[in-house]
Amino acid sequence: MAKLVKVRYRRGVLEPFEPLVLEEDTELTVIIPDTAAESADADPTVATAGAWGNLLDCEQFEKEVYSQRLTEVC
């Protein structure tokens, strides 16, 4: 059975936040994210900030919004 374990890397050693129930000399496989920002504590808002920045022409969008608000006076 797989288990997610939160650890801290300090002085070349991975230190688990809670005690692990493992037999001595048990070998484990550890998956390390590419960056610290991908950790479980990362704020998703900060991690994705600006990701859509090049997908929208803000000036054109603003013009479209204001043009849709115009009404005809009869």
Predicted model as a PDB file, atoms N, CA, C, CB and O in Angstrom, pLDDT in the B-factor column:
MODEL        1                                                                  
ATOM      1  N   MET A   1       0.849  -1.178   0.000  1.00 70.00           N  
ATOM      2  CA  MET A   1       0.000   0.000   0.000  1.00 70.00           C  
ATOM      3  C   MET A   1       0.896   1.243   0.000  1.00 70.00           C  
ATOM      4  CB  MET A   1      -0.966  -0.003   1.230  1.00 70.00           C  
ATOM      5  O   MET A   1       1.851   1.325   0.772  1.00 70.00           O  
ATOM      6  N   ALA A   2       0.582   2.206  -0.867  1.00 79.00           N  
ATOM      7  CA  ALA A   2       1.351   3.451  -0.950  1.00 79.00           C  
ATOM      8  C   ALA A   2       0.906   4.406   0.142  1.00 79.00           C  
ATOM      9  CB  ALA A   2       1.191   4.110  -2.338  1.00 79.00           C  
ATOM     10  O   ALA A   2      -0.249   4.393   0.569  1.00 79.00           O  
ATOM     11  N   LYS A   3       1.843   5.235   0.589  1.00 85.00           N  
ATOM     12  CA  LYS A   3       1.545   6.225   1.621  1.00 85.00           C  
ATOM     13  C   LYS A   3       2.305   7.499   1.289  1.00 85.00           C  
ATOM     14  CB  LYS A   3       1.922   5.699   3.046  1.00 85.00           C  
ATOM     15  O   LYS A   3       3.486   7.446   0.945  1.00 85.00           O  
ATOM     16  N   LEU A   4       1.637   8.646   1.389  1.00 87.00           N  
ATOM     17  CA  LEU A   4       2.275   9.931   1.170  1.00 87.00           C  
ATOM     18  C   LEU A   4       2.902  10.375   2.490  1.00 87.00           C  
ATOM     19  CB  LEU A   4       1.253  10.992   0.637  1.00 87.00           C  
ATOM     20  O   LEU A   4       2.220  10.452   3.511  1.00 87.00           O  
ATOM     21  N   VAL A   5       4.199  10.665   2.464  1.00 89.00           N  
ATOM     22  CA  VAL A   5       4.920  11.051   3.677  1.00 89.00           C  
ATOM     23  C   VAL A   5       5.549  12.412   3.462  1.00 89.00           C  
ATOM     24  CB  VAL A   5       6.000  10.001   4.051  1.00 89.00           C  
ATOM     25  O   VAL A   5       6.267  12.620   2.484  1.00 89.00           O  
ATOM     26  N   LYS A   6       5.285  13.338   4.367  1.00 91.00           N  
ATOM     27  CA  LYS A   6       5.879  14.666   4.279  1.00 91.00           C  
ATOM     28  C   LYS A   6       7.237  14.637   4.973  1.00 91.00           C  
ATOM     29  CB  LYS A   6       4.947  15.747   4.914  1.00 91.00           C  
ATOM     30  O   LYS A   6       7.358  14.193   6.115  1.00 91.00           O  
ATOM     31  N   VAL A   7       8.260  15.121   4.256  1.00 91.00           N  
ATOM     32  CA  VAL A   7       9.621  15.117   4.803  1.00 91.00           C  
ATOM     33  C   VAL A   7      10.275  16.477   4.597  1.00 91.00           C  
ATOM     34  CB  VAL A   7      10.474  14.008   4.145  1.00 91.00           C  
ATOM     35  O   VAL A   7       9.807  17.289   3.799  1.00 91.00           O  
ATOM     36  N   ARG A   8      11.346  16.714   5.317  1.00 90.00           N  
ATOM     37  CA  ARG A   8      12.162  17.922   5.157  1.00 90.00           C  
ATOM     38  C   ARG A   8      13.578  17.464   4.837  1.00 90.00           C  
ATOM     39  CB  ARG A   8      12.127  18.835   6.453  1.00 90.00           C  
ATOM     40  O   ARG A   8      14.102  16.543   5.465  1.00 90.00           O  
ATOM     41  N   TYR A   9      14.196  18.122   3.847  1.00 89.00           N  
ATOM     42  CA  TYR A   9      15.584  17.811   3.497  1.00 89.00           C  
ATOM     43  C   TYR A   9      16.478  18.743   4.299  1.00 89.00           C  
ATOM     44  CB  TYR A   9      15.845  17.962   1.949  1.00 89.00           C  
ATOM     45  O   TYR A   9      16.391  19.964   4.167  1.00 89.00           O  
ATOM     46  N   ARG A  10      17.337  18.163   5.133  1.00 90.00           N  
ATOM     47  CA  ARG A  10      18.212  18.966   5.984  1.00 90.00           C  
ATOM     48  C   ARG A  10      19.558  18.250   6.135  1.00 90.00           C  
ATOM     49  CB  ARG A  10      17.556  19.219   7.381  1.00 90.00           C  
ATOM     50  O   ARG A  10      19.616  17.078   6.509  1.00 90.00           O  
ATOM     51  N   ARG A  11      20.619  18.968   5.842  1.00 91.00           N  
ATOM     52  CA  ARG A  11      21.994  18.450   5.984  1.00 91.00           C  
ATOM     53  C   ARG A  11      22.177  17.108   5.266  1.00 91.00           C  
ATOM     54  CB  ARG A  11      22.348  18.290   7.473  1.00 91.00           C  
ATOM     55  O   ARG A  11      22.817  16.196   5.788  1.00 91.00           O  
ATOM     56  N   GLY A  12      21.604  17.004   4.060  1.00 91.00           N  
ATOM     57  CA  GLY A  12      21.790  15.813   3.247  1.00 91.00           C  
ATOM     58  C   GLY A  12      20.926  14.624   3.630  1.00 91.00           C  
ATOM     59  O   GLY A  12      21.133  13.520   3.127  1.00 91.00           O  
ATOM     60  N   VAL A  13      19.954  14.839   4.520  1.00 92.00           N  
ATOM     61  CA  VAL A  13      19.109  13.729   4.984  1.00 92.00           C  
ATOM     62  C   VAL A  13      17.636  14.107   4.864  1.00 92.00           C  
ATOM     63  CB  VAL A  13      19.451  13.351   6.451  1.00 92.00           C  
ATOM     64  O   VAL A  13      17.254  15.233   5.183  1.00 92.00           O  
ATOM     65  N   LEU A  14      16.807  13.169   4.405  1.00 91.00           N  
ATOM     66  CA  LEU A  14      15.361  13.370   4.393  1.00 91.00           C  
ATOM     67  C   LEU A  14      14.818  13.001   5.768  1.00 91.00           C  
ATOM     68  CB  LEU A  14      14.675  12.521   3.268  1.00 91.00           C  
ATOM     69  O   LEU A  14      14.961  11.861   6.211  1.00 91.00           O  
ATOM     70  N   GLU A  15      14.190  13.972   6.448  1.00 93.00           N  
ATOM     71  CA  GLU A  15      13.659  13.744   7.794  1.00 93.00           C  
ATOM     72  C   GLU A  15      12.132  13.753   7.736  1.00 93.00           C  
ATOM     73  CB  GLU A  15      14.182  14.826   8.795  1.00 93.00           C  
ATOM     74  O   GLU A  15      11.536  14.783   7.419  1.00 93.00           O  
ATOM     75  N   PRO A  16      11.488  12.616   8.040  1.00 93.00           N  
ATOM     76  CA  PRO A  16      10.027  12.583   8.027  1.00 93.00           C  
ATOM     77  C   PRO A  16       9.444  13.406   9.178  1.00 93.00           C  
ATOM     78  CB  PRO A  16       9.527  11.134   8.110  1.00 93.00           C  
ATOM     79  O   PRO A  16      10.026  13.474  10.261  1.00 93.00           O  
ATOM     80  N   PHE A  17       8.276  14.037   8.928  1.00 93.00           N  
ATOM     81  CA  PHE A  17       7.620  14.834   9.956  1.00 93.00           C  
ATOM     82  C   PHE A  17       6.969  13.960  11.025  1.00 93.00           C  
ATOM     83  CB  PHE A  17       6.580  15.740   9.325  1.00 93.00           C  
ATOM     84  O   PHE A  17       6.793  14.395  12.164  1.00 93.00           O  
ATOM     85  N   GLU A  18       6.611  12.730  10.660  1.00 93.00           N  
ATOM     86  CA  GLU A  18       6.024  11.796  11.621  1.00 93.00           C  
ATOM     87  C   GLU A  18       6.836  10.504  11.603  1.00 93.00           C  
ATOM     88  CB  GLU A  18       4.518  11.515  11.294  1.00 93.00           C  
ATOM     89  O   GLU A  18       7.477  10.193  10.599  1.00 93.00           O  
ATOM     90  N   PRO A  19       6.817   9.756  12.690  1.00 93.00           N  
ATOM     91  CA  PRO A  19       7.558   8.492  12.715  1.00 93.00           C  
ATOM     92  C   PRO A  19       7.048   7.523  11.644  1.00 93.00           C  
ATOM     93  CB  PRO A  19       7.452   7.842  14.102  1.00 93.00           C  
ATOM     94  O   PRO A  19       5.847   7.453  11.383  1.00 93.00           O  
ATOM     95  N   LEU A  20       7.959   6.787  11.036  1.00 91.00           N  
ATOM     96  CA  LEU A  20       7.603   5.785  10.034  1.00 91.00           C  
ATOM     97  C   LEU A  20       7.695   4.400  10.664  1.00 91.00           C  
ATOM     98  CB  LEU A  20       8.527   5.888   8.783  1.00 91.00           C  
ATOM     99  O   LEU A  20       8.641   4.098  11.391  1.00 91.00           O  
ATOM    100  N   VAL A  21       6.711   3.569  10.378  1.00 90.00           N  
ATOM    101  CA  VAL A  21       6.727   2.194  10.877  1.00 90.00           C  
ATOM    102  C   VAL A  21       7.297   1.326   9.757  1.00 90.00           C  
ATOM    103  CB  VAL A  21       5.278   1.706  11.317  1.00 90.00           C  
ATOM    104  O   VAL A  21       6.564   0.835   8.899  1.00 90.00           O  
ATOM    105  N   LEU A  22       8.628   1.146   9.781  1.00 91.00           N  
ATOM    106  CA  LEU A  22       9.333   0.371   8.763  1.00 91.00           C  
ATOM    107  C   LEU A  22      10.348  -0.534   9.437  1.00 91.00           C  
ATOM    108  CB  LEU A  22      10.027   1.300   7.735  1.00 91.00           C  
ATOM    109  O   LEU A  22      10.878  -0.213  10.501  1.00 91.00           O  
ATOM    110  N   GLU A  23      10.611  -1.666   8.807  1.00 93.00           N  
ATOM    111  CA  GLU A  23      11.660  -2.534   9.318  1.00 93.00           C  
ATOM    112  C   GLU A  23      13.014  -1.918   8.989  1.00 93.00           C  
ATOM    113  CB  GLU A  23      11.541  -3.963   8.725  1.00 93.00           C  
ATOM    114  O   GLU A  23      13.146  -1.204   7.995  1.00 93.00           O  
ATOM    115  N   GLU A  24      14.004  -2.185   9.803  1.00 93.00           N  
ATOM    116  CA  GLU A  24      15.358  -1.676   9.582  1.00 93.00           C  
ATOM    117  C   GLU A  24      15.863  -2.106   8.205  1.00 93.00           C  
ATOM    118  CB  GLU A  24      16.319  -2.177  10.690  1.00 93.00           C  
ATOM    119  O   GLU A  24      15.595  -3.227   7.773  1.00 93.00           O  
ATOM    120  N   ASP A  25      16.568  -1.253   7.535  1.00 94.00           N  
ATOM    121  CA  ASP A  25      17.152  -1.480   6.209  1.00 94.00           C  
ATOM    122  C   ASP A  25      16.112  -1.604   5.092  1.00 94.00           C  
ATOM    123  CB  ASP A  25      17.994  -2.727   6.241  1.00 94.00           C  
ATOM    124  O   ASP A  25      16.422  -2.132   4.024  1.00 94.00           O  
ATOM    125  N   THR A  26      14.888  -1.127   5.319  1.00 92.00           N  
ATOM    126  CA  THR A  26      13.882  -1.129   4.264  1.00 92.00           C  
ATOM    127  C   THR A  26      14.278  -0.103   3.206  1.00 92.00           C  
ATOM    128  CB  THR A  26      12.465  -0.821   4.838  1.00 92.00           C  
ATOM    129  O   THR A  26      14.614   1.033   3.539  1.00 92.00           O  
ATOM    130  N   GLU A  27      14.241  -0.497   1.940  1.00 93.00           N  
ATOM    131  CA  GLU A  27      14.554   0.423   0.854  1.00 93.00           C  
ATOM    132  C   GLU A  27      13.258   0.998   0.298  1.00 93.00           C  
ATOM    133  CB  GLU A  27      15.367  -0.286  -0.262  1.00 93.00           C  
ATOM    134  O   GLU A  27      12.272   0.280   0.132  1.00 93.00           O  
ATOM    135  N   LEU A  28      13.265   2.307   0.011  1.00 90.00           N  
ATOM    136  CA  LEU A  28      12.092   3.001  -0.506  1.00 90.00           C  
ATOM    137  C   LEU A  28      12.451   3.749  -1.778  1.00 90.00           C  
ATOM    138  CB  LEU A  28      11.519   3.968   0.545  1.00 90.00           C  
ATOM    139  O   LEU A  28      13.618   4.067  -2.008  1.00 90.00           O  
ATOM    140  N   THR A  29      11.459   4.027  -2.598  1.00 89.00           N  
ATOM    141  CA  THR A  29      11.628   4.875  -3.769  1.00 89.00           C  
ATOM    142  C   THR A  29      11.019   6.227  -3.440  1.00 89.00           C  
ATOM    143  CB  THR A  29      10.968   4.243  -5.047  1.00 89.00           C  
ATOM    144  O   THR A  29       9.879   6.298  -2.979  1.00 89.00           O  
ATOM    145  N   VAL A  30      11.770   7.309  -3.672  1.00 87.00           N  
ATOM    146  CA  VAL A  30      11.316   8.655  -3.353  1.00 87.00           C  
ATOM    147  C   VAL A  30      11.175   9.443  -4.651  1.00 87.00           C  
ATOM    148  CB  VAL A  30      12.299   9.363  -2.374  1.00 87.00           C  
ATOM    149  O   VAL A  30      12.075   9.425  -5.491  1.00 87.00           O  
ATOM    150  N   ILE A  31      10.058  10.128  -4.816  1.00 85.00           N  
ATOM    151  CA  ILE A  31       9.842  10.992  -5.972  1.00 85.00           C  
ATOM    152  C   ILE A  31       9.995  12.430  -5.509  1.00 85.00           C  
ATOM    153  CB  ILE A  31       8.434  10.751  -6.619  1.00 85.00           C  
ATOM    154  O   ILE A  31       9.292  12.878  -4.603  1.00 85.00           O  
ATOM    155  N   ILE A  32      10.922  13.157  -6.138  1.00 83.00           N  
ATOM    156  CA  ILE A  32      11.199  14.534  -5.751  1.00 83.00           C  
ATOM    157  C   ILE A  32      10.722  15.455  -6.872  1.00 83.00           C  
ATOM    158  CB  ILE A  32      12.721  14.745  -5.457  1.00 83.00           C  
ATOM    159  O   ILE A  32      11.107  15.266  -8.026  1.00 83.00           O  
ATOM    160  N   PRO A  33       9.879  16.460  -6.548  1.00 77.00           N  
ATOM    161  CA  PRO A  33       9.401  17.374  -7.582  1.00 77.00           C  
ATOM    162  C   PRO A  33      10.553  18.177  -8.196  1.00 77.00           C  
ATOM    163  CB  PRO A  33       8.350  18.325  -6.998  1.00 77.00           C  
ATOM    164  O   PRO A  33      11.607  18.341  -7.581  1.00 77.00           O  
ATOM    165  N   ASP A  34      10.333  18.680  -9.434  1.00 75.00           N  
ATOM    166  CA  ASP A  34      11.359  19.456 -10.127  1.00 75.00           C  
ATOM    167  C   ASP A  34      11.752  20.713  -9.362  1.00 75.00           C  
ATOM    168  CB  ASP A  34      10.877  19.832 -11.508  1.00 75.00           C  
ATOM    169  O   ASP A  34      12.925  21.088  -9.357  1.00 75.00           O  
ATOM    170  N   THR A  35      10.790  21.370  -8.716  1.00 66.00           N  
ATOM    171  CA  THR A  35      11.077  22.596  -7.979  1.00 66.00           C  
ATOM    172  C   THR A  35      10.396  22.564  -6.625  1.00 66.00           C  
ATOM    173  CB  THR A  35      10.626  23.828  -8.774  1.00 66.00           C  
ATOM    174  O   THR A  35       9.458  21.798  -6.406  1.00 66.00           O  
ATOM    175  N   ALA A  36      10.870  23.392  -5.732  1.00 56.00           N  
ATOM    176  CA  ALA A  36      10.263  23.484  -4.408  1.00 56.00           C  
ATOM    177  C   ALA A  36       8.849  24.031  -4.501  1.00 56.00           C  
ATOM    178  CB  ALA A  36      11.109  24.364  -3.488  1.00 56.00           C  
ATOM    179  O   ALA A  36       8.026  23.746  -3.630  1.00 56.00           O  
ATOM    180  N   ALA A  37       8.542  24.816  -5.541  1.00 49.00           N  
ATOM    181  CA  ALA A  37       7.205  25.385  -5.704  1.00 49.00           C  
ATOM    182  C   ALA A  37       6.159  24.307  -5.923  1.00 49.00           C  
ATOM    183  CB  ALA A  37       7.185  26.362  -6.864  1.00 49.00           C  
ATOM    184  O   ALA A  37       4.971  24.561  -5.724  1.00 49.00           O  
ATOM    185  N   GLU A  38       6.561  23.124  -6.323  1.00 53.00           N  
ATOM    186  CA  GLU A  38       5.617  22.044  -6.552  1.00 53.00           C  
ATOM    187  C   GLU A  38       5.312  21.258  -5.274  1.00 53.00           C  
ATOM    188  CB  GLU A  38       6.154  21.111  -7.612  1.00 53.00           C  
ATOM    189  O   GLU A  38       4.583  20.268  -5.315  1.00 53.00           O  
ATOM    190  N   SER A  39       5.857  21.689  -4.163  1.00 55.00           N  
ATOM    191  CA  SER A  39       5.619  20.968  -2.919  1.00 55.00           C  
ATOM    192  C   SER A  39       4.156  21.102  -2.504  1.00 55.00           C  
ATOM    193  CB  SER A  39       6.546  21.490  -1.803  1.00 55.00           C  
ATOM    194  O   SER A  39       3.431  21.941  -3.038  1.00 55.00           O  
ATOM    195  N   ALA A  40       3.733  20.292  -1.572  1.00 52.00           N  
ATOM    196  CA  ALA A  40       2.344  20.288  -1.125  1.00 52.00           C  
ATOM    197  C   ALA A  40       1.961  21.606  -0.472  1.00 52.00           C  
ATOM    198  CB  ALA A  40       2.107  19.144  -0.157  1.00 52.00           C  
ATOM    199  O   ALA A  40       0.780  21.954  -0.448  1.00 52.00           O  
ATOM    200  N   ASP A  41       2.925  22.348   0.059  1.00 59.00           N  
ATOM    201  CA  ASP A  41       2.634  23.606   0.735  1.00 59.00           C  
ATOM    202  C   ASP A  41       2.577  24.796  -0.211  1.00 59.00           C  
ATOM    203  CB  ASP A  41       3.661  23.859   1.789  1.00 59.00           C  
ATOM    204  O   ASP A  41       2.239  25.899   0.218  1.00 59.00           O  
ATOM    205  N   ALA A  42       2.897  24.604  -1.487  1.00 65.00           N  
ATOM    206  CA  ALA A  42       2.932  25.716  -2.432  1.00 65.00           C  
ATOM    207  C   ALA A  42       1.536  26.300  -2.613  1.00 65.00           C  
ATOM    208  CB  ALA A  42       3.503  25.260  -3.787  1.00 65.00           C  
ATOM    209  O   ALA A  42       0.555  25.562  -2.700  1.00 65.00           O  
ATOM    210  N   ASP A  43       1.452  27.618  -2.669  1.00 73.00           N  
ATOM    211  CA  ASP A  43       0.190  28.306  -2.888  1.00 73.00           C  
ATOM    212  C   ASP A  43      -0.139  28.231  -4.379  1.00 73.00           C  
ATOM    213  CB  ASP A  43       0.258  29.792  -2.394  1.00 73.00           C  
ATOM    214  O   ASP A  43       0.611  28.774  -5.191  1.00 73.00           O  
ATOM    215  N   PRO A  44      -1.231  27.578  -4.762  1.00 73.00           N  
ATOM    216  CA  PRO A  44      -1.534  27.430  -6.187  1.00 73.00           C  
ATOM    217  C   PRO A  44      -1.723  28.771  -6.889  1.00 73.00           C  
ATOM    218  CB  PRO A  44      -2.777  26.589  -6.364  1.00 73.00           C  
ATOM    219  O   PRO A  44      -1.462  28.880  -8.087  1.00 73.00           O  
ATOM    220  N   THR A  45      -2.171  29.790  -6.161  1.00 76.00           N  
ATOM    221  CA  THR A  45      -2.337  31.104  -6.771  1.00 76.00           C  
ATOM    222  C   THR A  45      -0.983  31.666  -7.184  1.00 76.00           C  
ATOM    223  CB  THR A  45      -3.048  32.067  -5.803  1.00 76.00           C  
ATOM    224  O   THR A  45      -0.835  32.191  -8.287  1.00 76.00           O  
ATOM    225  N   VAL A  46       0.001  31.557  -6.302  1.00 73.00           N  
ATOM    226  CA  VAL A  46       1.345  32.045  -6.602  1.00 73.00           C  
ATOM    227  C   VAL A  46       1.982  31.193  -7.694  1.00 73.00           C  
ATOM    228  CB  VAL A  46       2.225  32.039  -5.332  1.00 73.00           C  
ATOM    229  O   VAL A  46       2.645  31.720  -8.588  1.00 73.00           O  
ATOM    230  N   ALA A  47       1.785  29.892  -7.626  1.00 70.00           N  
ATOM    231  CA  ALA A  47       2.406  28.985  -8.593  1.00 70.00           C  
ATOM    232  C   ALA A  47       1.902  29.215 -10.018  1.00 70.00           C  
ATOM    233  CB  ALA A  47       2.148  27.546  -8.189  1.00 70.00           C  
ATOM    234  O   ALA A  47       2.627  28.953 -10.977  1.00 70.00           O  
ATOM    235  N   THR A  48       0.662  29.705 -10.166  1.00 74.00           N  
ATOM    236  CA  THR A  48       0.099  29.889 -11.500  1.00 74.00           C  
ATOM    237  C   THR A  48      -0.029  31.356 -11.899  1.00 74.00           C  
ATOM    238  CB  THR A  48      -1.248  29.231 -11.575  1.00 74.00           C  
ATOM    239  O   THR A  48      -0.546  31.658 -12.975  1.00 74.00           O  
ATOM    240  N   ALA A  49       0.429  32.264 -11.056  1.00 75.00           N  
ATOM    241  CA  ALA A  49       0.304  33.696 -11.340  1.00 75.00           C  
ATOM    242  C   ALA A  49       0.971  34.047 -12.670  1.00 75.00           C  
ATOM    243  CB  ALA A  49       0.926  34.528 -10.199  1.00 75.00           C  
ATOM    244  O   ALA A  49       2.127  33.697 -12.908  1.00 75.00           O  
ATOM    245  N   GLY A  50       0.238  34.730 -13.518  1.00 75.00           N  
ATOM    246  CA  GLY A  50       0.774  35.178 -14.795  1.00 75.00           C  
ATOM    247  C   GLY A  50       0.801  34.122 -15.880  1.00 75.00           C  
ATOM    248  O   GLY A  50       1.250  34.403 -16.991  1.00 75.00           O  
ATOM    249  N   ALA A  51       0.337  32.923 -15.597  1.00 74.00           N  
ATOM    250  CA  ALA A  51       0.393  31.841 -16.581  1.00 74.00           C  
ATOM    251  C   ALA A  51      -0.438  32.153 -17.823  1.00 74.00           C  
ATOM    252  CB  ALA A  51      -0.087  30.542 -15.954  1.00 74.00           C  
ATOM    253  O   ALA A  51      -0.127  31.670 -18.911  1.00 74.00           O  
ATOM    254  N   TRP A  52      -1.486  32.952 -17.671  1.00 73.00           N  
ATOM    255  CA  TRP A  52      -2.358  33.281 -18.803  1.00 73.00           C  
ATOM    256  C   TRP A  52      -1.985  34.618 -19.435  1.00 73.00           C  
ATOM    257  CB  TRP A  52      -3.814  33.312 -18.354  1.00 73.00           C  
ATOM    258  O   TRP A  52      -2.654  35.052 -20.373  1.00 73.00           O  
ATOM    259  N   GLY A  53      -0.955  35.271 -18.956  1.00 73.00           N  
ATOM    260  CA  GLY A  53      -0.595  36.622 -19.360  1.00 73.00           C  
ATOM    261  C   GLY A  53      -0.478  36.844 -20.852  1.00 73.00           C  
ATOM    262  O   GLY A  53      -0.867  37.908 -21.333  1.00 73.00           O  
ATOM    263  N   ASN A  54       0.028  35.909 -21.590  1.00 76.00           N  
ATOM    264  CA  ASN A  54       0.215  36.086 -23.032  1.00 76.00           C  
ATOM    265  C   ASN A  54      -0.960  35.570 -23.855  1.00 76.00           C  
ATOM    266  CB  ASN A  54       1.474  35.389 -23.472  1.00 76.00           C  
ATOM    267  O   ASN A  54      -0.917  35.601 -25.084  1.00 76.00           O  
ATOM    268  N   LEU A  55      -2.004  35.099 -23.189  1.00 80.00           N  
ATOM    269  CA  LEU A  55      -3.140  34.520 -23.898  1.00 80.00           C  
ATOM    270  C   LEU A  55      -4.220  35.540 -24.229  1.00 80.00           C  
ATOM    271  CB  LEU A  55      -3.734  33.412 -23.082  1.00 80.00           C  
ATOM    272  O   LEU A  55      -5.162  35.226 -24.958  1.00 80.00           O  
ATOM    273  N   LEU A  56      -4.099  36.755 -23.706  1.00 79.00           N  
ATOM    274  CA  LEU A  56      -5.162  37.733 -23.863  1.00 79.00           C  
ATOM    275  C   LEU A  56      -4.570  39.099 -24.177  1.00 79.00           C  
ATOM    276  CB  LEU A  56      -6.032  37.799 -22.598  1.00 79.00           C  
ATOM    277  O   LEU A  56      -3.623  39.539 -23.526  1.00 79.00           O  
ATOM    278  N   ASP A  57      -5.130  39.761 -25.173  1.00 84.00           N  
ATOM    279  CA  ASP A  57      -4.765  41.138 -25.475  1.00 84.00           C  
ATOM    280  C   ASP A  57      -5.677  42.006 -24.601  1.00 84.00           C  
ATOM    281  CB  ASP A  57      -4.918  41.476 -27.035  1.00 84.00           C  
ATOM    282  O   ASP A  57      -6.842  42.216 -24.937  1.00 84.00           O  
ATOM    283  N   CYS A  58      -5.157  42.501 -23.502  1.00 84.00           N  
ATOM    284  CA  CYS A  58      -5.970  43.213 -22.512  1.00 84.00           C  
ATOM    285  C   CYS A  58      -6.615  44.469 -23.087  1.00 84.00           C  
ATOM    286  CB  CYS A  58      -5.120  43.583 -21.312  1.00 84.00           C  
ATOM    287  O   CYS A  58      -7.772  44.756 -22.778  1.00 84.00           O  
ATOM    288  N   GLU A  59      -5.901  45.218 -23.908  1.00 88.00           N  
ATOM    289  CA  GLU A  59      -6.461  46.436 -24.485  1.00 88.00           C  
ATOM    290  C   GLU A  59      -7.638  46.112 -25.404  1.00 88.00           C  
ATOM    291  CB  GLU A  59      -5.381  47.208 -25.257  1.00 88.00           C  
ATOM    292  O   GLU A  59      -8.664  46.791 -25.358  1.00 88.00           O  
ATOM    293  N   GLN A  60      -7.501  45.099 -26.223  1.00 89.00           N  
ATOM    294  CA  GLN A  60      -8.587  44.688 -27.109  1.00 89.00           C  
ATOM    295  C   GLN A  60      -9.785  44.181 -26.302  1.00 89.00           C  
ATOM    296  CB  GLN A  60      -8.103  43.600 -28.083  1.00 89.00           C  
ATOM    297  O   GLN A  60     -10.931  44.484 -26.633  1.00 89.00           O  
ATOM    298  N   PHE A  61      -9.523  43.420 -25.260  1.00 88.00           N  
ATOM    299  CA  PHE A  61     -10.581  42.906 -24.399  1.00 88.00           C  
ATOM    300  C   PHE A  61     -11.365  44.057 -23.769  1.00 88.00           C  
ATOM    301  CB  PHE A  61      -9.991  41.997 -23.305  1.00 88.00           C  
ATOM    302  O   PHE A  61     -12.595  44.027 -23.724  1.00 88.00           O  
ATOM    303  N   GLU A  62     -10.645  45.069 -23.283  1.00 89.00           N  
ATOM    304  CA  GLU A  62     -11.295  46.224 -22.668  1.00 89.00           C  
ATOM    305  C   GLU A  62     -12.177  46.956 -23.685  1.00 89.00           C  
ATOM    306  CB  GLU A  62     -10.239  47.185 -22.084  1.00 89.00           C  
ATOM    307  O   GLU A  62     -13.295  47.355 -23.358  1.00 89.00           O  
ATOM    308  N   LYS A  63     -11.686  47.134 -24.908  1.00 89.00           N  
ATOM    309  CA  LYS A  63     -12.480  47.786 -25.951  1.00 89.00           C  
ATOM    310  C   LYS A  63     -13.752  47.000 -26.236  1.00 89.00           C  
ATOM    311  CB  LYS A  63     -11.657  47.941 -27.236  1.00 89.00           C  
ATOM    312  O   LYS A  63     -14.819  47.590 -26.400  1.00 89.00           O  
ATOM    313  N   GLU A  64     -13.651  45.687 -26.295  1.00 88.00           N  
ATOM    314  CA  GLU A  64     -14.816  44.849 -26.563  1.00 88.00           C  
ATOM    315  C   GLU A  64     -15.845  44.943 -25.443  1.00 88.00           C  
ATOM    316  CB  GLU A  64     -14.388  43.403 -26.754  1.00 88.00           C  
ATOM    317  O   GLU A  64     -17.047  45.003 -25.703  1.00 88.00           O  
ATOM    318  N   VAL A  65     -15.378  44.956 -24.209  1.00 87.00           N  
ATOM    319  CA  VAL A  65     -16.290  45.044 -23.071  1.00 87.00           C  
ATOM    320  C   VAL A  65     -17.058  46.359 -23.118  1.00 87.00           C  
ATOM    321  CB  VAL A  65     -15.517  44.918 -21.740  1.00 87.00           C  
ATOM    322  O   VAL A  65     -18.279  46.373 -22.963  1.00 87.00           O  
ATOM    323  N   TYR A  66     -16.347  47.464 -23.330  1.00 88.00           N  
ATOM    324  CA  TYR A  66     -17.014  48.763 -23.363  1.00 88.00           C  
ATOM    325  C   TYR A  66     -17.927  48.910 -24.569  1.00 88.00           C  
ATOM    326  CB  TYR A  66     -15.990  49.873 -23.363  1.00 88.00           C  
ATOM    327  O   TYR A  66     -18.976  49.545 -24.464  1.00 88.00           O  
ATOM    328  N   SER A  67     -17.560  48.342 -25.710  1.00 87.00           N  
ATOM    329  CA  SER A  67     -18.422  48.440 -26.887  1.00 87.00           C  
ATOM    330  C   SER A  67     -19.702  47.646 -26.691  1.00 87.00           C  
ATOM    331  CB  SER A  67     -17.686  47.949 -28.133  1.00 87.00           C  
ATOM    332  O   SER A  67     -20.744  48.026 -27.225  1.00 87.00           O  
ATOM    333  N   GLN A  68     -19.651  46.567 -25.946  1.00 84.00           N  
ATOM    334  CA  GLN A  68     -20.857  45.766 -25.673  1.00 84.00           C  
ATOM    335  C   GLN A  68     -21.779  46.469 -24.698  1.00 84.00           C  
ATOM    336  CB  GLN A  68     -20.477  44.393 -25.120  1.00 84.00           C  
ATOM    337  O   GLN A  68     -22.966  46.150 -24.636  1.00 84.00           O  
ATOM    338  N   ARG A  69     -21.259  47.418 -23.936  1.00 84.00           N  
ATOM    339  CA  ARG A  69     -22.090  48.159 -22.966  1.00 84.00           C  
ATOM    340  C   ARG A  69     -22.858  49.303 -23.625  1.00 84.00           C  
ATOM    341  CB  ARG A  69     -21.215  48.715 -21.835  1.00 84.00           C  
ATOM    342  O   ARG A  69     -23.817  49.826 -23.058  1.00 84.00           O  
ATOM    343  N   LEU A  70     -22.436  49.679 -24.804  1.00 80.00           N  
ATOM    344  CA  LEU A  70     -23.119  50.786 -25.483  1.00 80.00           C  
ATOM    345  C   LEU A  70     -24.533  50.383 -25.851  1.00 80.00           C  
ATOM    346  CB  LEU A  70     -22.344  51.221 -26.741  1.00 80.00           C  
ATOM    347  O   LEU A  70     -24.774  49.260 -26.294  1.00 80.00           O  
ATOM    348  N   THR A  71     -25.460  51.299 -25.667  1.00 69.00           N  
ATOM    349  CA  THR A  71     -26.850  51.042 -26.051  1.00 69.00           C  
ATOM    350  C   THR A  71     -27.298  52.128 -27.018  1.00 69.00           C  
ATOM    351  CB  THR A  71     -27.786  50.992 -24.798  1.00 69.00           C  
ATOM    352  O   THR A  71     -26.789  53.249 -26.989  1.00 69.00           O  
ATOM    353  N   GLU A  72     -28.231  51.791 -27.852  1.00 61.00           N  
ATOM    354  CA  GLU A  72     -28.769  52.762 -28.801  1.00 61.00           C  
ATOM    355  C   GLU A  72     -29.876  53.561 -28.103  1.00 61.00           C  
ATOM    356  CB  GLU A  72     -29.313  52.051 -30.093  1.00 61.00           C  
ATOM    357  O   GLU A  72     -30.713  53.015 -27.384  1.00 61.00           O  
ATOM    358  N   VAL A  73     -29.845  54.846 -28.341  1.00 62.00           N  
ATOM    359  CA  VAL A  73     -30.894  55.698 -27.782  1.00 62.00           C  
ATOM    360  C   VAL A  73     -31.894  55.964 -28.896  1.00 62.00           C  
ATOM    361  CB  VAL A  73     -30.309  57.046 -27.198  1.00 62.00           C  
ATOM    362  O   VAL A  73     -31.534  56.480 -29.953  1.00 62.00           O  
ATOM    363  N   CYS A  74     -33.158  55.607 -28.654  1.00 59.00           N  
ATOM    364  CA  CYS A  74     -34.193  55.793 -29.675  1.00 59.00           C  
ATOM    365  C   CYS A  74     -35.008  57.028 -29.387  1.00 59.00           C  
ATOM    366  CB  CYS A  74     -35.105  54.573 -29.754  1.00 59.00           C  
ATOM    367  O   CYS A  74     -35.929  57.349 -30.139  1.00 59.00           O  
TER     368      CYS A  74                                                      
ENDMDL                                                                          
END                                                                             
